[in-house]
């Protein structure tokens, strides 16, 4: 069982930066593909960025070039650095641990609100 807790959300002006963090407990996160999802009001949850167990990262087109996902297995954390924020980035951001490739399991954090003002 993996528990995920997000932090770092809040209100930020357009063009600013934000760093989201996800702390995992209950199990080592090194065996999981980690990802950040977000859900804007009235929209479906969407993938923002994903990082594999080997460190390979994939980004949604909307954030590519201005976002960086990283993981620190020793600290059991995954982070999302977002720069040049825009109003379209507003939403609840969720941390996800996906073990479908090996150990199994799929876990979600409670989410953290990100609001980008214009």
C-alpha positions as CSV (number, residue, x, y, z in Angstrom):
1,X,0.0,0.0,0.0
2,X,1.2,3.4,-1.0
3,X,0.1,6.7,0.5
4,X,0.7,9.9,-1.6
5,X,0.5,13.4,-0.3
6,X,0.8,16.4,-2.6
7,X,2.0,19.9,-1.6
8,X,3.1,23.1,-3.2
9,X,-0.2,24.2,-4.8
10,X,-1.7,27.6,-4.4
11,X,-2.4,30.8,-6.2
12,X,0.2,32.1,-8.7
13,X,0.2,34.8,-11.3
14,X,0.3,34.0,-15.0
15,X,3.9,33.8,-16.1
16,X,5.0,32.6,-12.7
17,X,6.4,29.3,-11.5
18,X,5.3,26.6,-9.1
19,X,6.9,23.5,-7.8
20,X,4.6,20.6,-6.8
21,X,5.9,17.8,-4.6
22,X,4.5,14.4,-3.8
23,X,5.7,12.5,-0.8
24,X,5.1,8.7,-0.8
25,X,4.9,6.4,2.2
26,X,4.1,2.9,3.0
27,X,6.3,1.5,0.3
28,X,9.3,2.4,-1.7
29,X,8.4,4.4,-4.8
30,X,11.3,3.1,-6.9
31,X,9.3,0.3,-8.4
32,X,6.5,2.6,-9.6
33,X,5.9,4.8,-12.6
34,X,5.1,8.2,-11.2
35,X,2.9,10.8,-12.8
36,X,1.1,14.0,-12.3
37,X,-2.4,14.4,-13.5
38,X,-4.7,17.4,-13.3
39,X,-8.4,18.1,-13.5
40,X,-9.8,21.4,-14.5
41,X,-13.4,22.4,-13.6
42,X,-15.8,20.7,-15.8
43,X,-13.2,18.6,-17.5
44,X,-11.8,15.1,-17.3
45,X,-8.6,14.2,-15.5
46,X,-5.7,14.5,-17.9
47,X,-2.1,13.4,-17.7
48,X,0.4,16.2,-17.3
49,X,3.7,14.4,-17.0
50,X,4.9,10.9,-16.3
51,X,8.3,9.5,-15.3
52,X,9.3,5.9,-15.6
53,X,11.3,3.8,-13.1
54,X,14.3,4.4,-15.2
55,X,13.8,8.2,-15.3
56,X,12.4,8.6,-18.7
57,X,9.9,11.5,-18.8
58,X,6.9,12.1,-21.0
59,X,4.9,15.4,-21.0
60,X,1.6,16.6,-22.3
61,X,1.9,18.8,-25.3
62,X,0.4,21.7,-23.4
63,X,3.2,21.7,-20.8
64,X,6.1,20.5,-22.9
65,X,9.1,22.8,-22.7
66,X,8.0,24.6,-19.6
67,X,7.6,21.7,-17.1
68,X,10.0,19.2,-15.6
69,X,9.1,16.1,-13.7
70,X,11.7,14.5,-11.5
71,X,11.9,11.8,-8.9
72,X,14.1,11.2,-5.9
73,X,13.8,7.6,-4.9
74,X,15.9,8.0,-1.8
75,X,13.4,10.5,-0.5
76,X,10.4,8.8,-1.9
77,X,9.3,11.9,-3.7
78,X,8.3,13.1,-7.1
79,X,8.1,16.7,-8.1
80,X,6.7,18.8,-10.9
81,X,8.4,22.1,-11.7
82,X,6.1,24.3,-13.8
83,X,7.2,27.6,-15.4
84,X,5.5,30.2,-17.5
85,X,2.2,29.3,-16.0
86,X,-1.0,30.2,-17.7
87,X,-4.7,30.2,-16.8
88,X,-5.2,26.9,-18.6
89,X,-2.9,25.3,-16.0
90,X,-5.6,25.9,-13.3
91,X,-6.9,22.7,-11.8
92,X,-6.5,20.1,-9.1
93,X,-3.2,18.3,-9.5
94,X,-2.9,14.7,-8.4
95,X,0.1,12.5,-7.8
96,X,-0.1,9.0,-9.1
97,X,1.9,5.8,-8.5
98,X,1.4,3.1,-11.1
99,X,2.8,-0.4,-10.6
100,X,1.1,-2.0,-13.6
101,X,4.4,-2.6,-15.3
102,X,5.8,-4.7,-12.5
103,X,4.7,-4.8,-8.8
104,X,1.0,-3.9,-9.4
105,X,-1.2,-1.4,-7.7
106,X,-2.4,2.0,-8.6
107,X,-2.4,4.8,-6.1
108,X,-3.6,8.4,-5.9
109,X,-3.0,11.4,-3.7
110,X,-5.7,13.6,-2.4
111,X,-4.8,16.4,-4.8
112,X,-3.6,20.0,-4.5
113,X,-5.2,23.0,-6.0
114,X,-3.4,25.2,-8.5
115,X,-4.9,28.5,-9.5
116,X,-3.3,30.7,-12.1
117,X,-4.5,34.2,-12.1
118,X,-4.4,36.4,-15.2
